């Protein structure tokens, strides 16, 4: 190992000034809101929302340097109300005695509970502290409304391959250790791809690659195999309880609904590689089979249910094959949401009209009194008629002729539509 200390490369290379930050041009370019707030020293409390490694901590520290503020950093996992109150007390001294601004940076602020977040409210509102919160989760869901309303939210995008390349080039030129070496990288694109937009991961794993690949002298060759070996598994941005979890399952379901088996299997692979529970995916496919395919291909529901049962028996990694088969089949099926729309419209009428009495001829009549009251009178038993069908009204009188289920002309549902049109002509208009 060639480094003289234990400070990771990502920390050694952390920008100190605004013009050293690479990426996030949407918020940090000249004329953009956050840039102007910093340069004009008119910073309000902010929330930085973005994936790991996009620069949230770096931006917070650079802001403190730029506006010459006293900087305090807390991690929401290990800190609580006590630490917050101690910093607020220090902020009061800074403001009263030294006329100096205090920045409180809270990493993973979404992990603060309600009481912890409430402890910040008064200090933020009165301007005792300028809060900079960092979160990988959607602030709308994870941060209390009163606190969120006092902050401006800035979204940080995942770093592009071009951004990562600029950061890597800076490391090779400016780092006190790497700049002394002649480093050749066989496949930069692979390095960027496996880093998945996370600069911290790229830099720290790159340092490991250099240590592994260096023999004697200053020349270092980093092969594709070394890159794969160090990463072992793609550093996928994923949290089973987080925003990206919902983004991926949403993209997966919408791809199946949109009849694109290629996109569906891609998002399936993303979720499985990130460690998603195969049963969660299978449950969503069961729902989709009814909601988005329905009677256009009734077999879809049977297949989706069988998929869940098979996964329960087989387990991973083989379950990925079963999920792939079912997802690609469902994506390729004709689509209909007629059954879904039918129950939604029926529920609307139930809520609108309440408990409309069931027509007398449809009521069960197990006792003589009920028969005398007309229960079951004039009911026509379908199997006593040709084709086992006879026209009669089944809905309450107020809803007579109402149509909830409107089959499409797609897949097997086309046959159902043709049959219903023929059976109910002059009675219902499909």
Secondary structure, DSSP 8 states (H G I E B T S, - for coil): ---SS---HHHHT---SGGG--S-HHHHSTTSHHHHHHHTT----EEEEE-TTSSHHHHHHHHHHHTT-EEEEEETTT--HHHHHHHHHHHHHIIIII---EEEEEETGGGS-HHHHHHHHHHHHHTSSEEEEEESS-HHHHS-HHHHTTSEEEEE----HHHHHHHHHHHHHHSTTGGGSEEEES-HHHHHHHHTT-HHHHHHHHHHHHHHH--SSSEEEE-HHHHHHHHSS------TTSHHHHHHHHHHHHHHHTT-HHHHHHHHHHHHHTT--HHHHHHHHHHHIIIIIGGGSTHHHHHHHHHHHHHHHH-TTTHHHHHHHHHHHHHHS----HHHHHHHHHHHHHHHH-S----GGGS---SHHHHHTTTTTT---GGGSGGG------S-GGGTT-------SSTTHHHHHHHHHHHTTTT---
